[in-house]
């Protein structure tokens, strides 16, 4: 549909106005206010633009989880290279990566003043549900492979390990709900702690007396259900995630 009026904007001018907000001339603006044909042309361009955005916007961008893995060095070399090349051309993903890296660089938060290791909470011991779960019941207990999957009632936890220099590792915990109706963003800010074992001398492994000790590391759940512990030395650990009204506990967590 074309407008034959001498003051009518060209297709290119209307497209730039609709898509980029580039201002029309004063005369063209006055004509647009009074011309139903040009108004319809503009509406069609805006509708096409909206349709393209809804179907194609960031369709080639990596997922948020993949960008998080990239920031934590948990991707394969080929995947890291692919994401790095994409970041050169995508300012939106580059900004997401910058925000994630700033979050990872922040110092670990101090323990809450209201937290008491002896407070009465419901403790849920997570169960290993990976394929190796059957093998650990035998007398020979082989080293478990990574990643590892655990379950605590309706909550699933997958643990991923990435080796870095100086004999240290990055441990990432990804939390999800078995029921898709529940959302992990409700756990944002939940505290997580990593305690080193062996247990304190003279104590039993099931009396939880290790909670009187200071945790080696602290972290918290981010908005997509991830927990990251950076520069974890090799050793054996107990992981605790303080979800509302309960403590999720993973024992015998060996990192080597």
Phi and psi restraints in degrees (value plus and minus 20) as a CYANA .aco file:
   2 UNK   PHI    -135.4   -95.4
   2 UNK   PSI     135.9   175.9
   3 UNK   PHI    -134.7   -94.7
   3 UNK   PSI     106.4   146.4
   4 UNK   PHI    -107.4   -67.4
   4 UNK   PSI     -21.0    19.0
   5 UNK   PHI     -85.8   -45.8
   5 UNK   PSI     123.1   163.1
   6 UNK   PHI     -84.8   -44.8
   6 UNK   PSI     -44.6    -4.6
   7 UNK   PHI    -112.9   -72.9
   7 UNK   PSI     -21.5    18.5
   8 UNK   PHI     -86.3   -46.3
   8 UNK   PSI     121.5   161.5
   9 UNK   PHI     -94.4   -54.4
   9 UNK   PSI     129.5   169.5
  10 UNK   PHI     -93.7   -53.7
  10 UNK   PSI     148.0   188.0
  11 UNK   PHI     -78.8   -38.8
  11 UNK   PSI     -61.8   -21.8
  12 UNK   PHI     -82.9   -42.9
  12 UNK   PSI     -62.5   -22.5
  13 UNK   PHI     -85.3   -45.3
  13 UNK   PSI     -61.6   -21.6
  14 UNK   PHI     -87.0   -47.0
  14 UNK   PSI     -57.5   -17.5
  15 UNK   PHI     -83.1   -43.1
  15 UNK   PSI     -64.3   -24.3
  16 UNK   PHI     -84.5   -44.5
  16 UNK   PSI     -55.3   -15.3
  17 UNK   PHI     -89.1   -49.1
  17 UNK   PSI     -61.4   -21.4
  18 UNK   PHI     -93.6   -53.6
  18 UNK   PSI     -59.5   -19.5
  19 UNK   PHI    -114.5   -74.5
  19 UNK   PSI     -54.3   -14.3
  20 UNK   PHI    -136.5   -96.5
  20 UNK   PSI     -25.4    14.6
  21 UNK   PHI      53.0    93.0
  21 UNK   PSI      -2.0    38.0
  22 UNK   PHI     -89.4   -49.4
  22 UNK   PSI     106.3   146.3
  23 UNK   PHI     -86.0   -46.0
  23 UNK   PSI     123.7   163.7
  24 UNK   PHI    -104.7   -64.7
  24 UNK   PSI     145.3   185.3
  25 UNK   PHI     -86.5   -46.5
  25 UNK   PSI     141.2   181.2
  26 UNK   PHI     -80.3   -40.3
  26 UNK   PSI     -62.1   -22.1
  27 UNK   PHI     -87.2   -47.2
  27 UNK   PSI     -60.4   -20.4
  28 UNK   PHI     -86.4   -46.4
  28 UNK   PSI     -55.5   -15.5
  29 UNK   PHI     -85.4   -45.4
  29 UNK   PSI     -63.5   -23.5
  30 UNK   PHI     -83.5   -43.5
  30 UNK   PSI     -60.1   -20.1
  31 UNK   PHI     -83.9   -43.9
  31 UNK   PSI     -61.8   -21.8
  32 UNK   PHI     -81.5   -41.5
  32 UNK   PSI     -56.1   -16.1
  33 UNK   PHI     -85.4   -45.4
  33 UNK   PSI     -45.8    -5.8
  34 UNK   PHI    -128.0   -88.0
  34 UNK   PSI     -29.0    11.0
  35 UNK   PHI    -127.1   -87.1
  35 UNK   PSI      93.9   133.9
  36 UNK   PHI     -86.4   -46.4
  36 UNK   PSI     -53.7   -13.7
  37 UNK   PHI     -84.1   -44.1
  37 UNK   PSI     -66.8   -26.8
  38 UNK   PHI     -87.9   -47.9
  38 UNK   PSI     -54.2   -14.2
  39 UNK   PHI     -84.3   -44.3
  39 UNK   PSI     -58.2   -18.2
  40 UNK   PHI     -88.9   -48.9
  40 UNK   PSI     -58.8   -18.8
  41 UNK   PHI     -79.6   -39.6
  41 UNK   PSI     -65.5   -25.5
  42 UNK   PHI     -83.1   -43.1
  42 UNK   PSI     -61.1   -21.1
  43 UNK   PHI     -83.3   -43.3
  43 UNK   PSI     -58.0   -18.0
  44 UNK   PHI     -85.5   -45.5
  44 UNK   PSI     -61.6   -21.6
  45 UNK   PHI     -83.0   -43.0
  45 UNK   PSI     -62.1   -22.1
  46 UNK   PHI     -86.5   -46.5
  46 UNK   PSI     -56.6   -16.6
  47 UNK   PHI     -86.3   -46.3
  47 UNK   PSI     -62.0   -22.0
  48 UNK   PHI     -83.0   -43.0
  48 UNK   PSI     -62.3   -22.3
  49 UNK   PHI     -81.9   -41.9
  49 UNK   PSI     -64.1   -24.1
  50 UNK   PHI     -84.0   -44.0
  50 UNK   PSI     -59.0   -19.0
  51 UNK   PHI     -85.3   -45.3
  51 UNK   PSI     -61.8   -21.8
  52 UNK   PHI     -83.6   -43.6
  52 UNK   PSI     -61.6   -21.6
  53 UNK   PHI     -82.7   -42.7
  53 UNK   PSI     -62.3   -22.3
  54 UNK   PHI     -88.3   -48.3
  54 UNK   PSI     -47.2    -7.2
  55 UNK   PHI    -122.4   -82.4
  55 UNK   PSI     -48.3    -8.3
  56 UNK   PHI    -136.5   -96.5
  56 UNK   PSI     -31.3     8.7
  57 UNK   PHI     -78.8   -38.8
  57 UNK   PSI      97.8   137.8
  58 UNK   PHI      38.8    78.8
  58 UNK   PSI       8.3    48.3
  59 UNK   PHI     -87.7   -47.7
  59 UNK   PSI     -41.2    -1.2
  60 UNK   PHI    -121.3   -81.3
  60 UNK   PSI     -15.3    24.7
  61 UNK   PHI    -100.3   -60.3
  61 UNK   PSI     126.9   166.9
  62 UNK   PHI     -83.1   -43.1
  62 UNK   PSI     136.2   176.2
  63 UNK   PHI     -88.9   -48.9
  63 UNK   PSI     143.2   183.2
  64 UNK   PHI     -80.6   -40.6
  64 UNK   PSI     -57.8   -17.8
  65 UNK   PHI     -83.9   -43.9
  65 UNK   PSI     -60.4   -20.4
  66 UNK   PHI     -86.6   -46.6
  66 UNK   PSI     -57.4   -17.4
  67 UNK   PHI     -85.6   -45.6
  67 UNK   PSI     -56.5   -16.5
  68 UNK   PHI     -84.9   -44.9
  68 UNK   PSI     -63.3   -23.3
  69 UNK   PHI     -82.0   -42.0
  69 UNK   PSI     -58.1   -18.1
  70 UNK   PHI     -81.2   -41.2
  70 UNK   PSI     -64.3   -24.3
  71 UNK   PHI     -86.3   -46.3
  71 UNK   PSI     -46.7    -6.7
  72 UNK   PHI    -119.5   -79.5
  72 UNK   PSI     -10.9    29.1
  73 UNK   PHI      37.8    77.8
  73 UNK   PSI      21.4    61.4
  74 UNK   PHI    -127.3   -87.3
  74 UNK   PSI     -10.8    29.2
  75 UNK   PHI    -118.4   -78.4
  75 UNK   PSI     139.1   179.1
  76 UNK   PHI     -88.5   -48.5
  76 UNK   PSI     146.1   186.1
  77 UNK   PHI     -80.2   -40.2
  77 UNK   PSI     -63.8   -23.8
  78 UNK   PHI     -82.8   -42.8
  78 UNK   PSI     -60.7   -20.7
  79 UNK   PHI     -87.6   -47.6
  79 UNK   PSI     -59.5   -19.5
  80 UNK   PHI     -81.6   -41.6
  80 UNK   PSI     -62.9   -22.9
  81 UNK   PHI     -83.9   -43.9
  81 UNK   PSI     -63.0   -23.0
  82 UNK   PHI     -80.7   -40.7
  82 UNK   PSI     -65.2   -25.2
  83 UNK   PHI     -86.3   -46.3
  83 UNK   PSI     -61.7   -21.7
  84 UNK   PHI     -81.0   -41.0
  84 UNK   PSI     -60.4   -20.4
  85 UNK   PHI     -85.7   -45.7
  85 UNK   PSI     -61.2   -21.2
  86 UNK   PHI     -82.1   -42.1
  86 UNK   PSI     -58.7   -18.7
  87 UNK   PHI     -84.1   -44.1
  87 UNK   PSI     -47.0    -7.0
  88 UNK   PHI     -84.1   -44.1
  88 UNK   PSI     -48.8    -8.8
  89 UNK   PHI    -129.0   -89.0
  89 UNK   PSI     -25.9    14.1
  90 UNK   PHI    -142.3  -102.3
  90 UNK   PSI      79.9   119.9
  91 UNK   PHI     -85.1   -45.1
  91 UNK   PSI     -47.4    -7.4
  92 UNK   PHI     -87.7   -47.7
  92 UNK   PSI     -67.7   -27.7
  93 UNK   PHI     -87.3   -47.3
  93 UNK   PSI     -56.5   -16.5
  94 UNK   PHI     -80.8   -40.8
  94 UNK   PSI     -58.5   -18.5
  95 UNK   PHI     -88.0   -48.0
  95 UNK   PSI     -60.8   -20.8
  96 UNK   PHI     -80.0   -40.0
  96 UNK   PSI     -62.9   -22.9
  97 UNK   PHI     -84.4   -44.4
  97 UNK   PSI     -60.7   -20.7
  98 UNK   PHI     -82.3   -42.3
  98 UNK   PSI     -62.8   -22.8
  99 UNK   PHI     -84.2   -44.2
  99 UNK   PSI     -63.6   -23.6
 100 UNK   PHI     -83.1   -43.1
 100 UNK   PSI     -62.3   -22.3
 101 UNK   PHI     -87.2   -47.2
 101 UNK   PSI     -56.0   -16.0
 102 UNK   PHI     -83.6   -43.6
 102 UNK   PSI     -58.9   -18.9
 103 UNK   PHI     -85.0   -45.0
 103 UNK   PSI     -61.8   -21.8
 104 UNK   PHI     -88.2   -48.2
 104 UNK   PSI     -47.9    -7.9
 105 UNK   PHI    -101.6   -61.6
 105 UNK   PSI     -33.4     6.6
 106 UNK   PHI     -86.4   -46.4
 106 UNK   PSI     124.0   164.0
 107 UNK   PHI     -83.4   -43.4
 107 UNK   PSI     128.8   168.8
 108 UNK   PHI     -81.6   -41.6
 108 UNK   PSI     116.4   156.4
 109 UNK   PHI     -91.3   -51.3
 109 UNK   PSI     127.0   167.0
 110 UNK   PHI     -89.9   -49.9
 110 UNK   PSI     137.6   177.6
 111 UNK   PHI     -84.0   -44.0
 111 UNK   PSI     126.0   166.0
 112 UNK   PHI     -84.6   -44.6
 112 UNK   PSI     120.5   160.5
 113 UNK   PHI     -84.4   -44.4
 113 UNK   PSI     -44.3    -4.3
 114 UNK   PHI    -106.2   -66.2
 114 UNK   PSI     -26.4    13.6
 115 UNK   PHI     -97.9   -57.9
 115 UNK   PSI     112.3   152.3
 116 UNK   PHI    -148.5  -108.5
 116 UNK   PSI     102.3   142.3
 117 UNK   PHI     -79.3   -39.3
 117 UNK   PSI     -43.4    -3.4
 118 UNK   PHI    -116.1   -76.1
 118 UNK   PSI     -15.9    24.1
 119 UNK   PHI     -81.6   -41.6
 119 UNK   PSI     126.6   166.6
 120 UNK   PHI    -101.8   -61.8
 120 UNK   PSI      90.4   130.4
 121 UNK   PHI    -154.6  -114.6
 121 UNK   PSI     141.2   181.2
 122 UNK   PHI    -101.1   -61.1
 122 UNK   PSI     104.8   144.8
 123 UNK   PHI    -122.4   -82.4
 123 UNK   PSI     107.1   147.1
 124 UNK   PHI    -137.3   -97.3
 124 UNK   PSI      96.7   136.7
 125 UNK   PHI    -106.1   -66.1
 125 UNK   PSI     100.2   140.2
 126 UNK   PHI     -90.3   -50.3
 126 UNK   PSI     124.7   164.7
 127 UNK   PHI    -124.9   -84.9
 127 UNK   PSI     112.2   152.2
 128 UNK   PHI     -90.1   -50.1
 128 UNK   PSI     105.1   145.1
 129 UNK   PHI    -142.0  -102.0
 129 UNK   PSI      -8.3    31.7
 130 UNK   PHI     -93.8   -53.8
 130 UNK   PSI     149.7   189.7
 131 UNK   PHI     -77.8   -37.8
 131 UNK   PSI     -42.7    -2.7
 132 UNK   PHI     -97.8   -57.8
 132 UNK   PSI     -25.2    14.8
 133 UNK   PHI     -80.5   -40.5
 133 UNK   PSI     -54.2   -14.2
 134 UNK   PHI     -90.9   -50.9
 134 UNK   PSI     -55.0   -15.0
 135 UNK   PHI     -91.1   -51.1
 135 UNK   PSI     -51.3   -11.3
 136 UNK   PHI     -91.5   -51.5
 136 UNK   PSI     -27.1    12.9
 137 UNK   PHI    -106.6   -66.6
 137 UNK   PSI     -30.4     9.6
 138 UNK   PHI    -102.5   -62.5
 138 UNK   PSI     152.6   192.6
 139 UNK   PHI     -89.3   -49.3
 139 UNK   PSI     -55.1   -15.1
 140 UNK   PHI    -105.0   -65.0
 140 UNK   PSI     103.8   143.8
 141 UNK   PHI    -131.0   -91.0
 141 UNK   PSI      76.0   116.0
 142 UNK   PHI     -93.6   -53.6
 142 UNK   PSI     142.6   182.6
 143 UNK   PHI     -86.1   -46.1
 143 UNK   PSI     116.4   156.4
 144 UNK   PHI    -101.3   -61.3
 144 UNK   PSI     122.9   162.9
 145 UNK   PHI    -102.9   -62.9
 145 UNK   PSI     144.8   184.8
 146 UNK   PHI    -131.1   -91.1
 146 UNK   PSI     130.8   170.8
 147 UNK   PHI     -91.9   -51.9
 147 UNK   PSI     148.2   188.2
 148 UNK   PHI    -144.4  -104.4
 148 UNK   PSI     127.7   167.7
 149 UNK   PHI    -140.7  -100.7
 149 UNK   PSI     114.9   154.9
 150 UNK   PHI    -149.2  -109.2
 150 UNK   PSI     137.5   177.5
 151 UNK   PHI    -154.2  -114.2
 151 UNK   PSI     118.7   158.7
 152 UNK   PHI    -154.6  -114.6
 152 UNK   PSI      75.7   115.7
 153 UNK   PHI      35.9    75.9
 153 UNK   PSI    -135.4   -95.4
 154 UNK   PHI    -111.4   -71.4
 154 UNK   PSI     -16.3    23.7
 155 UNK   PHI    -128.3   -88.3
 155 UNK   PSI     112.0   152.0
 156 UNK   PHI    -126.7   -86.7
 156 UNK   PSI     120.9   160.9
 157 UNK   PHI    -149.5  -109.5
 157 UNK   PSI     105.3   145.3
 158 UNK   PHI    -131.8   -91.8
 158 UNK   PSI     112.0   152.0
 159 UNK   PHI    -130.4   -90.4
 159 UNK   PSI     109.8   149.8
 160 UNK   PHI    -144.7  -104.7
 160 UNK   PSI     119.0   159.0
 161 UNK   PHI    -142.5  -102.5
 161 UNK   PSI     113.5   153.5
 162 UNK   PHI    -148.4  -108.4
 162 UNK   PSI     103.4   143.4
 163 UNK   PHI    -101.8   -61.8
 163 UNK   PSI     115.2   155.2
 164 UNK   PHI    -141.5  -101.5
 164 UNK   PSI    -194.3  -154.3
 165 UNK   PHI     -92.4   -52.4
 165 UNK   PSI     148.8   188.8
 166 UNK   PHI      44.2    84.2
 166 UNK   PSI       6.9    46.9
 167 UNK   PHI      49.1    89.1
 167 UNK   PSI       0.0    40.0
 168 UNK   PHI    -130.6   -90.6
 168 UNK   PSI     147.1   187.1
 169 UNK   PHI    -155.9  -115.9
 169 UNK   PSI     140.0   180.0
 170 UNK   PHI    -126.1   -86.1
 170 UNK   PSI     104.0   144.0
 171 UNK   PHI    -127.0   -87.0
 171 UNK   PSI     100.1   140.1
 172 UNK   PHI    -133.1   -93.1
 172 UNK   PSI     110.2   150.2
 173 UNK   PHI    -131.8   -91.8
 173 UNK   PSI     104.4   144.4
 174 UNK   PHI    -130.8   -90.8
 174 UNK   PSI      98.9   138.9
 175 UNK   PHI    -120.0   -80.0
 175 UNK   PSI     117.8   157.8
 176 UNK   PHI    -165.9  -125.9
 176 UNK   PSI     142.6   182.6
 177 UNK   PHI    -123.6   -83.6
 177 UNK   PSI     119.7   159.7
 178 UNK   PHI     -84.9   -44.9
 178 UNK   PSI     -52.2   -12.2
 179 UNK   PHI    -112.1   -72.1
 179 UNK   PSI      95.7   135.7
 180 UNK   PHI     -83.8   -43.8
 180 UNK   PSI     -34.1     5.9
 181 UNK   PHI     -92.8   -52.8
 181 UNK   PSI     -42.5    -2.5
 182 UNK   PHI    -106.4   -66.4
 182 UNK   PSI     127.9   167.9
 183 UNK   PHI    -139.5   -99.5
 183 UNK   PSI     114.1   154.1
 184 UNK   PHI     -91.9   -51.9
 184 UNK   PSI     -36.2     3.8
 185 UNK   PHI     -86.7   -46.7
 185 UNK   PSI     -34.7     5.3
 186 UNK   PHI     -92.3   -52.3
 186 UNK   PSI     -34.3     5.7
 187 UNK   PHI    -115.2   -75.2
 187 UNK   PSI     -17.7    22.3
 188 UNK   PHI     -76.8   -36.8
 188 UNK   PSI     111.2   151.2
 189 UNK   PHI      69.9   109.9
 189 UNK   PSI     -26.7    13.3
 190 UNK   PHI     -84.3   -44.3
 190 UNK   PSI     116.8   156.8
 191 UNK   PHI     -98.2   -58.2
 191 UNK   PSI     126.7   166.7
 192 UNK   PHI    -155.7  -115.7
 192 UNK   PSI     123.4   163.4
 193 UNK   PHI    -155.6  -115.6
 193 UNK   PSI     126.6   166.6
 194 UNK   PHI    -139.1   -99.1
 194 UNK   PSI      95.5   135.5
 195 UNK   PHI    -124.3   -84.3
 195 UNK   PSI     119.7   159.7
 196 UNK   PHI    -111.4   -71.4
 196 UNK   PSI     122.5   162.5
 197 UNK   PHI    -136.3   -96.3
 197 UNK   PSI     144.1   184.1
 198 UNK   PHI     -91.9   -51.9
 198 UNK   PSI     144.3   184.3
 199 UNK   PHI     -83.5   -43.5
 199 UNK   PSI     138.4   178.4
 200 UNK   PHI     -77.0   -37.0
 200 UNK   PSI     122.4   162.4
 201 UNK   PHI     -74.0   -34.0
 201 UNK   PSI     118.4   158.4
 202 UNK   PHI      62.1   102.1
 202 UNK   PSI     -17.8    22.2
 203 UNK   PHI    -129.7   -89.7
 203 UNK   PSI     137.4   177.4
 204 UNK   PHI    -115.0   -75.0
 204 UNK   PSI     132.4   172.4
 205 UNK   PHI     -88.7   -48.7
 205 UNK   PSI     -36.6     3.4
 206 UNK   PHI    -126.9   -86.9
 206 UNK   PSI     -11.2    28.8
 207 UNK   PHI    -116.0   -76.0
 207 UNK   PSI     -19.6    20.4
 208 UNK   PHI      42.3    82.3
 208 UNK   PSI      -1.3    38.7
 209 UNK   PHI     -88.5   -48.5
 209 UNK   PSI     -35.2     4.8
 210 UNK   PHI     -83.8   -43.8
 210 UNK   PSI     -38.3     1.7
 211 UNK   PHI     -87.6   -47.6
 211 UNK   PSI     -36.1     3.9
 212 UNK   PHI     -93.1   -53.1
 212 UNK   PSI     -35.5     4.5
 213 UNK   PHI    -103.1   -63.1
 213 UNK   PSI     137.4   177.4
 214 UNK   PHI     -98.4   -58.4
 214 UNK   PSI     110.8   150.8
 215 UNK   PHI     -83.5   -43.5
 215 UNK   PSI     126.4   166.4
 216 UNK   PHI     -87.3   -47.3
 216 UNK   PSI     -58.1   -18.1
 217 UNK   PHI    -163.0  -123.0
 217 UNK   PSI     131.8   171.8
 218 UNK   PHI    -149.0  -109.0
 218 UNK   PSI     128.4   168.4
 219 UNK   PHI    -171.5  -131.5
 219 UNK   PSI    -189.5  -149.5
 220 UNK   PHI    -173.4  -133.4
 220 UNK   PSI     140.3   180.3
 221 UNK   PHI     -95.9   -55.9
 221 UNK   PSI     111.8   151.8
 222 UNK   PHI    -108.4   -68.4
 222 UNK   PSI    -192.1  -152.1
 223 UNK   PHI     -93.5   -53.5
 223 UNK   PSI     -29.7    10.3
 224 UNK   PHI    -135.1   -95.1
 224 UNK   PSI      -4.0    36.0
 225 UNK   PHI      65.5   105.5
 225 UNK   PSI      -0.7    39.3
 226 UNK   PHI    -123.0   -83.0
 226 UNK   PSI     124.9   164.9
 227 UNK   PHI    -144.3  -104.3
 227 UNK   PSI     112.6   152.6
 228 UNK   PHI    -144.6  -104.6
 228 UNK   PSI     106.1   146.1
 229 UNK   PHI    -130.9   -90.9
 229 UNK   PSI     100.0   140.0
 230 UNK   PHI    -119.2   -79.2
 230 UNK   PSI     129.1   169.1
 231 UNK   PHI      34.5    74.5
 231 UNK   PSI      32.9    72.9
 232 UNK   PHI    -105.7   -65.7
 232 UNK   PSI     102.0   142.0
 233 UNK   PHI     -89.8   -49.8
 233 UNK   PSI     139.8   179.8
 234 UNK   PHI     -85.0   -45.0
 234 UNK   PSI     129.6   169.6
 235 UNK   PHI     133.8   173.8
 235 UNK   PSI    -193.1  -153.1
 236 UNK   PHI    -131.1   -91.1
 236 UNK   PSI     118.8   158.8
 237 UNK   PHI    -156.8  -116.8
 237 UNK   PSI     144.6   184.6
 238 UNK   PHI    -140.3  -100.3
 238 UNK   PSI     108.7   148.7
 239 UNK   PHI    -125.3   -85.3
 239 UNK   PSI     112.7   152.7
 240 UNK   PHI    -145.6  -105.6
 240 UNK   PSI     110.4   150.4
 241 UNK   PHI    -135.7   -95.7
 241 UNK   PSI      99.6   139.6
 242 UNK   PHI    -109.1   -69.1
 242 UNK   PSI      53.3    93.3
 243 UNK   PHI     -91.2   -51.2
 243 UNK   PSI     141.5   181.5
 244 UNK   PHI     -73.5   -33.5
 244 UNK   PSI     106.0   146.0
 245 UNK   PHI      50.6    90.6
 245 UNK   PSI     -19.1    20.9
 246 UNK   PHI    -169.0  -129.0
 246 UNK   PSI     137.4   177.4
 247 UNK   PHI    -133.9   -93.9
 247 UNK   PSI     102.2   142.2
 248 UNK   PHI    -108.9   -68.9
 248 UNK   PSI     106.1   146.1
 249 UNK   PHI    -143.7  -103.7
 249 UNK   PSI     108.0   148.0
 250 UNK   PHI    -136.0   -96.0
 250 UNK   PSI      97.7   137.7
 251 UNK   PHI    -119.7   -79.7
 251 UNK   PSI     148.8   188.8
 252 UNK   PHI      31.3    71.3
 252 UNK   PSI      25.8    65.8
 253 UNK   PHI    -111.5   -71.5
 253 UNK   PSI      78.0   118.0
 254 UNK   PHI    -115.9   -75.9
 254 UNK   PSI     107.8   147.8
 255 UNK   PHI    -138.4   -98.4
 255 UNK   PSI     101.3   141.3
